[in-house]
Amino acid sequence: MSEQPSRLDMLRFLERVQASDLERTRRWIADEERRQQERQRGIQARPPAPDWLLEVGLNRDAPPVYIHAGDCWNAGKRSKGISRDEALRALAGGVKACGACRPDTALGYLDG
């Protein structure tokens, strides 16, 4: 028959297990803090959203489809940021204004 471990031996074993668990938890905390810092740096380094968007057609040769305000919910994935002057020129050139965000109104553009 083998001898049973003493209560003190069992407590020391428990202490080693808990110390290992605590170290692992501290590593997880440090990893999460690092991820949060990286996320925050990414947010701060993100360029500002454009004021105006030009939505282009389905292929590269297609003419532009719409002008949108920069925060328009209806802007498609094929949109790129443009300046105020470019937006005004596009509207004057016949590109339609989005009916949801009405960039022509925001730009003060009146149909000529």
C-alpha positions as CSV (number, residue, x, y, z in Angstrom):
1,M,0.0,0.0,0.0
2,S,1.2,3.5,-0.8
3,E,1.3,6.2,1.7
4,Q,-1.3,9.0,1.5
5,P,0.2,12.5,1.0
6,S,0.0,14.7,4.0
7,R,-2.4,17.6,4.2
8,L,0.7,20.0,4.0
9,D,1.9,18.2,0.8
10,M,-1.6,18.7,-0.8
11,L,-1.7,22.4,0.2
12,R,1.7,23.0,-1.4
13,F,0.6,21.2,-4.6
14,L,-2.5,23.5,-4.6
15,E,-0.3,26.5,-4.1
16,R,1.8,25.6,-7.2
17,V,-1.3,25.0,-9.3
18,Q,-2.8,28.3,-8.3
19,A,0.5,30.2,-8.8
20,S,0.7,28.8,-12.3
21,D,-3.0,29.8,-12.9
22,L,-2.3,33.3,-11.6
23,E,0.7,33.7,-13.9
24,R,-1.3,32.6,-16.9
25,T,-4.1,35.0,-16.0
26,R,-1.6,37.8,-15.7
27,R,-0.2,37.0,-19.2
28,W,-3.8,37.0,-20.6
29,I,-4.3,40.4,-19.0
30,A,-1.1,41.8,-20.4
31,D,-2.0,40.4,-23.9
32,E,-5.4,42.1,-23.7
33,E,-3.9,45.4,-22.6
34,R,-1.5,45.3,-25.5
35,R,-4.3,44.5,-27.9
36,Q,-6.4,47.4,-26.6
37,Q,-3.4,49.8,-27.0
38,E,-2.8,48.6,-30.5
39,R,-6.6,49.1,-31.3
40,Q,-6.4,52.6,-29.8
41,R,-3.3,53.5,-31.9
42,G,-5.1,52.2,-35.0
43,I,-8.1,54.4,-34.3
44,Q,-6.0,57.5,-33.7
45,A,-3.9,56.8,-36.8
46,R,-7.0,56.3,-39.0
47,P,-7.3,59.1,-41.6
48,P,-10.4,61.3,-41.2
49,A,-13.5,60.4,-43.2
50,P,-13.9,62.3,-46.4
51,D,-16.5,65.0,-46.6
52,W,-17.7,63.9,-50.0
53,L,-17.8,60.6,-51.9
54,L,-17.9,59.7,-55.6
55,E,-19.6,56.4,-56.2
56,V,-18.2,54.8,-59.4
57,G,-19.9,52.3,-61.8
58,L,-19.5,48.6,-61.9
59,N,-16.4,48.5,-64.1
60,R,-13.5,50.9,-64.4
61,D,-14.7,52.4,-67.7
62,A,-18.2,53.2,-66.4
63,P,-19.0,56.8,-65.5
64,P,-19.6,57.8,-61.9
65,V,-23.0,57.0,-60.5
66,Y,-23.6,59.3,-57.5
67,I,-22.2,62.0,-55.3
68,H,-22.7,61.3,-51.5
69,A,-22.0,63.2,-48.3
70,G,-19.1,61.5,-46.5
71,D,-21.2,60.0,-43.8
72,C,-24.0,58.8,-46.1
73,W,-25.4,55.4,-45.2
74,N,-26.3,54.7,-48.8
75,A,-22.8,55.1,-50.3
76,G,-21.7,51.9,-52.1
77,K,-18.4,50.0,-51.7
78,R,-17.2,51.5,-54.9
79,S,-17.0,55.0,-53.4
80,K,-13.9,57.1,-53.0
81,G,-13.3,60.3,-51.2
82,I,-13.2,63.6,-53.1
83,S,-12.8,67.3,-52.3
84,R,-15.6,69.8,-52.3
85,D,-14.5,71.3,-55.6
86,E,-14.4,67.8,-57.2
87,A,-17.9,67.1,-55.9
88,L,-19.2,70.4,-57.3
89,R,-17.6,69.7,-60.7
90,A,-19.1,66.2,-60.8
91,L,-22.5,67.6,-60.1
92,A,-22.1,70.2,-62.8
93,G,-20.9,67.5,-65.1
94,G,-24.1,65.5,-64.7
95,V,-23.4,63.1,-61.9
96,K,-26.5,62.5,-59.9
97,A,-26.7,63.5,-56.2
98,C,-27.7,60.8,-53.8
99,G,-31.4,61.1,-52.8
100,A,-30.7,60.0,-49.3
101,C,-28.0,62.4,-48.1
102,R,-28.7,65.2,-50.7
103,P,-25.1,66.5,-51.1
104,D,-26.2,69.0,-53.7
105,T,-28.2,70.8,-51.0
106,A,-25.3,70.6,-48.5
107,L,-22.9,71.9,-51.2
108,G,-25.3,74.7,-52.1
109,Y,-25.4,73.5,-55.7
110,L,-28.4,74.7,-57.7
111,D,-29.2,72.9,-61.0
112,G,-28.1,75.3,-63.7
